[in-house]
Amino acid sequence: MLPPLAAERAGAILSAAARTHVLVVGDAMLDKFIAGRVTRISPEAPVPVVMFEHETHRIGGAANVAHNVAVLGGRATLIAVTGHDEAASTLAEACRHAGISPAFVTDPGRPTTTKVRIVTERNQQVARVDYELDAEIAADVEQKVVTAVQQQASDADAIIVSDYLKGSVTSHVLRAAVEAGRERTLPVLVDPKIPHIDYYAGATVVTPNHHEAEIAANMRVRTDDDARLAARVFRERASCGAVLITRGDQGMWLLGEGIEDSLPASAREVADVTGAGDTVIATLALALAAGATLVEAARLANEAAGLAVAKFGPAVVTPAELLRAVEATESTS
């Protein structure tokens, strides 16, 4: 069994996390919502006519990871590729408002990844329009990202690579992150996508979800024994140091050097799993940067995931919420 995490120790880790700097590299996105009322069907086609009422936006992808870092008290810098467009300015301003330092690389040849959702007053989605180019960034843009990683890592305590298959994360970008981590003895964590599994060699921890672990291991994962085997296969394929599989209501499976066991789910209720993986890797990175062991960091991340899925939409978790959750788990164990 993995050792438990005492609330006193969790408090010390969270206190130390407030003095850390986490560098997030990856595919940042802007989520835009156009809301209105549906009053009739269009005479031009069998589609609803939405009468515009208001428009909102929020940050997503790698930006949501950085947001989680900032809300948990860490200092977050975000390296991402954006277009030369209004969405890039909106994304940068939203990041600054969220306490994130944007270090964006501009690629005039692609749009800033933006997902526009048209929703009704009951939050029913009528349509979604995606502005994106998911081809890998060109060599000159890639070199700018690599240079930014090298520069920003000099002041970092941990590096997160958030891969959403939108083109910013290439093998050279991953190599730069891993080498920067090795040079400065920093943990490098990756939220993966299976088509890029060969990119992640040398990472400290990779955090596949249940579905990604199944694809990588080419097997169904239903039991702890299945999870054990899938984690071993994943670690071998990715050539990484440790694997943390997030398994939804089955909790997590952690595999590292001398570590191999499950963490039961801590969620009291599930409202929305959107963005839970972002919360997990942000908490994990902050805890490791603050001096936590891998098991301690995984315990904190597991509690954070339980809090995140109890909220609607891409959620963030505060240090106070997280500490209360650890205290509640300690009192019932």
C-alpha positions as CSV (number, residue, x, y, z in Angstrom):
1,M,0.0,0.0,0.0
2,L,1.2,3.5,-0.7
3,P,1.8,5.5,2.5
4,P,-1.0,8.0,3.4
5,L,-0.5,11.8,3.3
6,A,-0.9,13.6,6.7
7,A,-2.7,16.9,6.6
8,E,0.2,18.5,8.4
9,R,2.6,17.4,5.6
10,A,0.1,18.4,2.9
11,G,0.0,21.9,4.5
12,A,3.8,22.1,4.4
13,I,3.9,21.1,0.8
14,L,1.3,23.6,-0.2
15,S,3.0,26.4,1.7
16,A,6.3,25.6,-0.1
17,A,4.5,25.4,-3.5
18,A,3.6,29.1,-3.1
19,R,7.3,29.9,-3.7
20,T,7.7,27.8,-6.8
21,H,7.7,28.6,-10.5
22,V,6.2,26.2,-13.0
23,L,6.9,26.5,-16.7
24,V,4.0,25.2,-18.8
25,V,4.7,24.4,-22.5
26,G,2.0,23.3,-24.9
27,D,-1.2,23.8,-26.9
28,A,-3.1,26.8,-25.4
29,M,-6.6,27.5,-26.5
30,L,-9.4,30.1,-26.2
31,D,-12.9,28.8,-25.5
32,K,-15.5,31.3,-26.7
33,F,-19.2,31.1,-25.9
34,I,-21.9,32.9,-27.9
35,A,-25.1,32.7,-25.9
36,G,-28.6,33.6,-27.0
37,R,-32.3,32.6,-27.2
38,V,-33.8,30.3,-29.7
39,T,-37.2,31.6,-30.8
40,R,-37.8,30.0,-34.2
41,I,-36.4,27.8,-37.0
42,S,-34.7,29.5,-39.9
43,P,-36.7,29.6,-43.2
44,E,-33.4,29.1,-45.0
45,A,-32.6,25.7,-43.5
46,P,-33.9,23.4,-40.7
47,V,-31.7,25.1,-38.1
48,P,-32.5,27.2,-35.0
49,V,-32.1,31.0,-35.2
50,V,-30.2,32.1,-32.1
51,M,-30.9,35.7,-31.0
52,F,-27.6,37.0,-29.6
53,E,-27.5,38.0,-25.9
54,H,-24.0,37.9,-24.7
55,E,-20.5,36.5,-25.3
56,T,-17.9,35.1,-22.9
57,H,-14.6,33.4,-23.1
58,R,-12.2,31.3,-21.0
59,I,-8.8,29.8,-21.4
60,G,-8.3,26.2,-22.2
61,G,-5.7,23.5,-23.0
62,A,-2.2,24.3,-21.7
63,A,-3.5,27.7,-20.5
64,N,-6.0,25.9,-18.1
65,V,-3.0,23.9,-16.8
66,A,-1.2,27.1,-16.1
67,H,-4.3,28.6,-14.5
68,N,-4.5,25.6,-12.1
69,V,-0.9,26.3,-11.1
70,A,-1.6,29.9,-10.4
71,V,-4.7,29.3,-8.4
72,L,-2.8,26.7,-6.3
73,G,-0.4,29.5,-5.4
74,G,2.5,28.8,-7.8
75,R,4.0,31.2,-10.3
76,A,3.1,30.1,-13.8
77,T,4.7,30.9,-17.1
78,L,3.1,29.7,-20.3
79,I,4.9,29.1,-23.6
80,A,2.5,28.5,-26.5
81,V,2.1,29.2,-30.2
82,T,-0.6,31.6,-31.3
83,G,-1.6,33.3,-34.5
84,H,-1.3,37.0,-35.3
85,D,-5.0,37.7,-34.6
86,E,-7.5,39.1,-32.1
87,A,-7.8,35.7,-30.4
88,A,-4.1,35.8,-29.5
89,S,-4.5,39.2,-27.8
90,T,-7.6,38.0,-25.9
91,L,-5.9,34.8,-24.8
92,A,-2.8,36.8,-23.6
93,E,-5.0,39.2,-21.6
94,A,-7.0,36.4,-20.1
95,C,-3.9,34.7,-19.0
96,R,-2.5,37.8,-17.4
97,H,-5.9,38.3,-15.6
98,A,-5.6,34.7,-14.3
99,G,-2.1,35.3,-12.9
100,I,-0.2,33.6,-15.7
101,S,2.8,35.1,-17.5
102,P,2.3,34.5,-21.2
103,A,5.5,33.9,-23.3
104,F,3.8,33.3,-26.6
105,V,5.5,32.6,-29.9
106,T,3.6,34.1,-32.9
107,D,3.0,32.1,-36.1
108,P,1.3,34.3,-38.7
109,G,0.6,31.2,-40.7
110,R,-1.9,29.7,-38.3
111,P,-4.9,30.9,-36.2
112,T,-4.9,30.9,-32.5
113,T,-6.6,27.7,-31.5
114,T,-10.2,28.8,-30.7
115,K,-13.3,26.9,-30.1
116,V,-16.5,28.9,-30.6
117,R,-19.6,27.4,-29.0
118,I,-23.1,28.7,-29.7
119,V,-25.3,27.9,-26.7
120,T,-28.9,28.7,-25.7
121,E,-30.1,30.1,-22.4
122,R,-30.3,26.5,-21.0
123,N,-26.7,25.9,-21.9
124,Q,-27.7,23.6,-24.7
125,Q,-25.0,23.6,-27.4
126,V,-26.4,24.5,-30.9
127,A,-23.1,24.4,-32.8
128,R,-19.3,24.6,-32.4
129,V,-16.9,26.2,-34.8
130,D,-13.1,25.4,-34.4
131,Y,-10.4,27.7,-35.6
132,E,-7.2,25.7,-35.6
133,L,-4.4,24.2,-37.6
134,D,-3.1,21.0,-36.1
135,A,-0.1,20.4,-38.3
136,E,3.2,20.6,-36.4
137,I,4.7,24.1,-36.3
138,A,7.3,25.0,-38.9
139,A,11.0,24.7,-38.2
140,D,11.6,28.4,-37.6
141,V,8.6,28.7,-35.2
142,E,9.8,25.5,-33.5
143,Q,13.2,27.0,-32.9
144,K,11.7,30.0,-31.3
145,V,9.7,27.7,-28.9
146,V,12.9,25.7,-28.1
147,T,14.7,29.0,-27.3
148,A,11.9,30.1,-25.1
149,V,11.9,26.8,-23.2
150,Q,15.7,27.1,-22.7
151,Q,15.4,30.7,-21.4
152,Q,12.4,30.3,-19.2
153,A,13.6,27.0,-17.7
154,S,16.5,28.8,-16.1
155,D,14.1,30.2,-13.5
156,A,11.7,27.3,-13.2
157,D,11.3,24.6,-10.5
158,A,9.3,22.2,-12.7
159,I,8.2,21.9,-16.3
160,I,4.9,20.7,-17.6
161,V,4.3,19.8,-21.3
162,S,0.6,19.9,-22.1
163,D,0.1,18.1,-25.4
164,Y,-3.3,18.5,-27.1
165,L,-2.1,17.5,-30.6
166,K,-2.5,21.0,-31.9
167,G,1.0,21.4,-33.3
168,S,3.0,23.2,-30.6
169,V,4.5,20.0,-29.1
170,T,7.1,18.5,-31.4
171,S,9.9,16.0,-30.7
172,H,12.4,18.9,-30.6
173,V,10.3,20.9,-28.1
174,L,10.0,17.8,-25.9
175,R,13.7,17.2,-26.1
176,A,14.4,20.8,-25.1
177,A,12.1,20.5,-22.1
178,V,13.7,17.2,-21.0
179,E,17.2,18.4,-21.5
180,A,16.4,21.6,-19.5
181,G,15.0,19.5,-16.7
182,R,18.1,17.3,-16.7
183,E,20.5,20.2,-16.7
184,R,18.8,21.8,-13.7
185,T,17.5,18.7,-12.0
186,L,13.9,19.7,-12.5
187,P,10.9,17.4,-12.8
188,V,9.4,17.3,-16.3
189,L,5.8,16.2,-16.5
190,V,3.8,15.4,-19.6
191,D,0.1,15.2,-20.2
192,P,0.3,13.0,-23.3
193,K,-1.4,12.1,-26.5
194,I,-0.7,8.6,-27.8
195,P,0.5,9.6,-31.4
196,H,3.4,11.4,-29.7
197,I,4.3,8.7,-27.2
198,D,7.8,8.3,-28.7
199,Y,8.4,12.0,-27.9
200,Y,8.3,11.6,-24.2
201,A,11.5,9.7,-23.5
202,G,13.3,11.0,-20.5
203,A,10.3,12.7,-18.9
204,T,10.0,12.4,-15.1
205,V,6.3,11.5,-15.0
206,V,3.7,11.0,-17.8
207,T,0.0,11.2,-16.9
208,P,-2.2,9.2,-19.4
209,N,-5.9,8.9,-18.7
210,H,-7.6,5.5,-18.7
211,H,-8.4,5.5,-22.4
212,E,-4.9,6.6,-23.4
213,A,-3.3,3.8,-21.3
214,E,-5.6,1.3,-22.9
215,I,-4.5,2.4,-26.4
216,A,-0.8,2.5,-25.6
217,A,-0.9,-1.0,-24.0
218,N,-3.4,-2.4,-26.6
219,M,-5.5,-3.9,-23.8
220,R,-8.7,-3.3,-21.8
221,V,-8.1,-1.9,-18.3
222,R,-10.8,-3.1,-15.9
223,T,-8.9,-4.3,-12.8
224,D,-5.9,-3.2,-10.7
225,D,-4.0,-6.0,-12.3
226,D,-4.8,-4.7,-15.7
227,A,-3.8,-1.2,-14.6
228,R,-0.5,-2.6,-13.3
229,L,0.3,-4.2,-16.7
230,A,-0.8,-1.2,-18.7
231,A,1.4,1.1,-16.6
232,R,4.4,-1.1,-17.2
233,V,3.8,-1.3,-20.9
234,F,3.2,2.5,-21.1
235,R,6.4,3.3,-19.2
236,E,8.4,1.0,-21.5
237,R,6.9,2.5,-24.6
238,A,7.3,6.1,-23.4
239,S,10.8,5.5,-21.8
240,C,9.8,7.8,-18.9
241,G,10.6,7.6,-15.2
242,A,7.1,7.2,-13.8
243,V,3.5,6.8,-15.0
244,L,0.3,8.0,-13.2
245,I,-2.8,6.7,-14.9
246,T,-6.0,8.6,-14.1
247,R,-8.9,6.1,-14.0
248,G,-12.0,8.1,-13.3
249,D,-14.1,6.6,-10.6
250,Q,-11.5,3.9,-10.2
251,G,-9.0,6.4,-8.9
252,M,-5.4,6.3,-10.1
253,W,-2.5,3.9,-10.7
254,L,1.0,5.0,-9.9
255,L,4.1,3.3,-11.2
256,G,7.6,4.6,-10.4
257,E,10.9,3.4,-9.1
258,G,10.1,1.1,-6.3
259,I,6.4,2.3,-6.4
260,E,3.5,0.3,-7.8
261,D,0.0,0.6,-6.4
262,S,-3.5,2.2,-6.7
263,L,-4.9,5.3,-5.2
264,P,-8.7,5.1,-4.7
265,A,-10.9,7.8,-6.1
266,S,-11.4,10.6,-3.7
267,A,-14.4,12.2,-5.5
268,R,-17.5,12.7,-3.3
269,E,-19.7,13.4,-6.3
270,V,-19.0,13.8,-10.0
271,A,-20.5,16.8,-11.9
272,D,-18.1,17.2,-14.8
273,V,-14.7,15.6,-15.6
274,T,-13.7,18.3,-18.1
275,G,-10.2,19.6,-17.3
276,A,-9.6,17.2,-14.4
277,G,-6.4,16.0,-16.1
278,D,-5.2,19.6,-16.1
279,T,-5.8,19.9,-12.4
280,V,-4.0,16.6,-11.8
281,I,-0.8,17.5,-13.6
282,A,-0.7,21.0,-12.2
283,T,-1.0,19.7,-8.6
284,L,1.5,17.0,-9.2
285,A,4.1,19.4,-10.7
286,L,3.7,22.0,-7.9
287,A,4.0,19.4,-5.2
288,L,7.2,17.9,-6.8
289,A,8.6,21.4,-7.2
290,A,7.9,22.0,-3.5
291,G,9.9,19.0,-2.5
292,A,7.2,16.3,-2.1
293,T,7.9,12.7,-2.9
294,L,6.2,11.2,-5.9
295,V,3.7,9.4,-3.7
296,E,2.9,12.5,-1.7
297,A,2.5,14.5,-5.0
298,A,0.2,11.8,-6.4
299,R,-1.9,11.8,-3.2
300,L,-2.4,15.5,-3.4
301,A,-3.2,15.3,-7.1
302,N,-5.8,12.6,-6.4
303,E,-7.5,14.8,-3.9
304,A,-7.4,17.7,-6.3
305,A,-9.0,15.6,-9.0
306,G,-11.8,14.7,-6.7
307,L,-12.5,18.3,-6.1
308,A,-12.2,19.3,-9.7
309,V,-14.8,16.7,-11.0
310,A,-17.3,18.0,-8.5
311,K,-17.4,21.3,-10.3
312,F,-18.9,22.2,-13.7
313,G,-16.5,23.0,-16.6
314,P,-12.7,23.2,-16.5
315,A,-12.3,23.7,-12.8
316,V,-9.5,25.0,-10.6
317,V,-8.8,24.1,-7.0
318,T,-7.5,26.4,-4.2
319,P,-5.0,25.4,-1.6
320,A,-7.6,25.8,1.2
321,E,-10.0,23.4,-0.6
322,L,-7.2,20.9,-1.2
323,L,-6.1,21.0,2.4
324,R,-9.6,20.5,3.7
325,A,-10.0,17.5,1.4
326,V,-6.8,16.0,2.8
327,E,-8.0,16.6,6.3
328,A,-11.3,14.9,5.5
329,T,-9.6,11.9,4.1
330,E,-7.3,11.7,7.1
331,S,-10.2,11.8,9.5
332,T,-12.0,8.9,7.8
333,S,-9.0,6.7,7.3
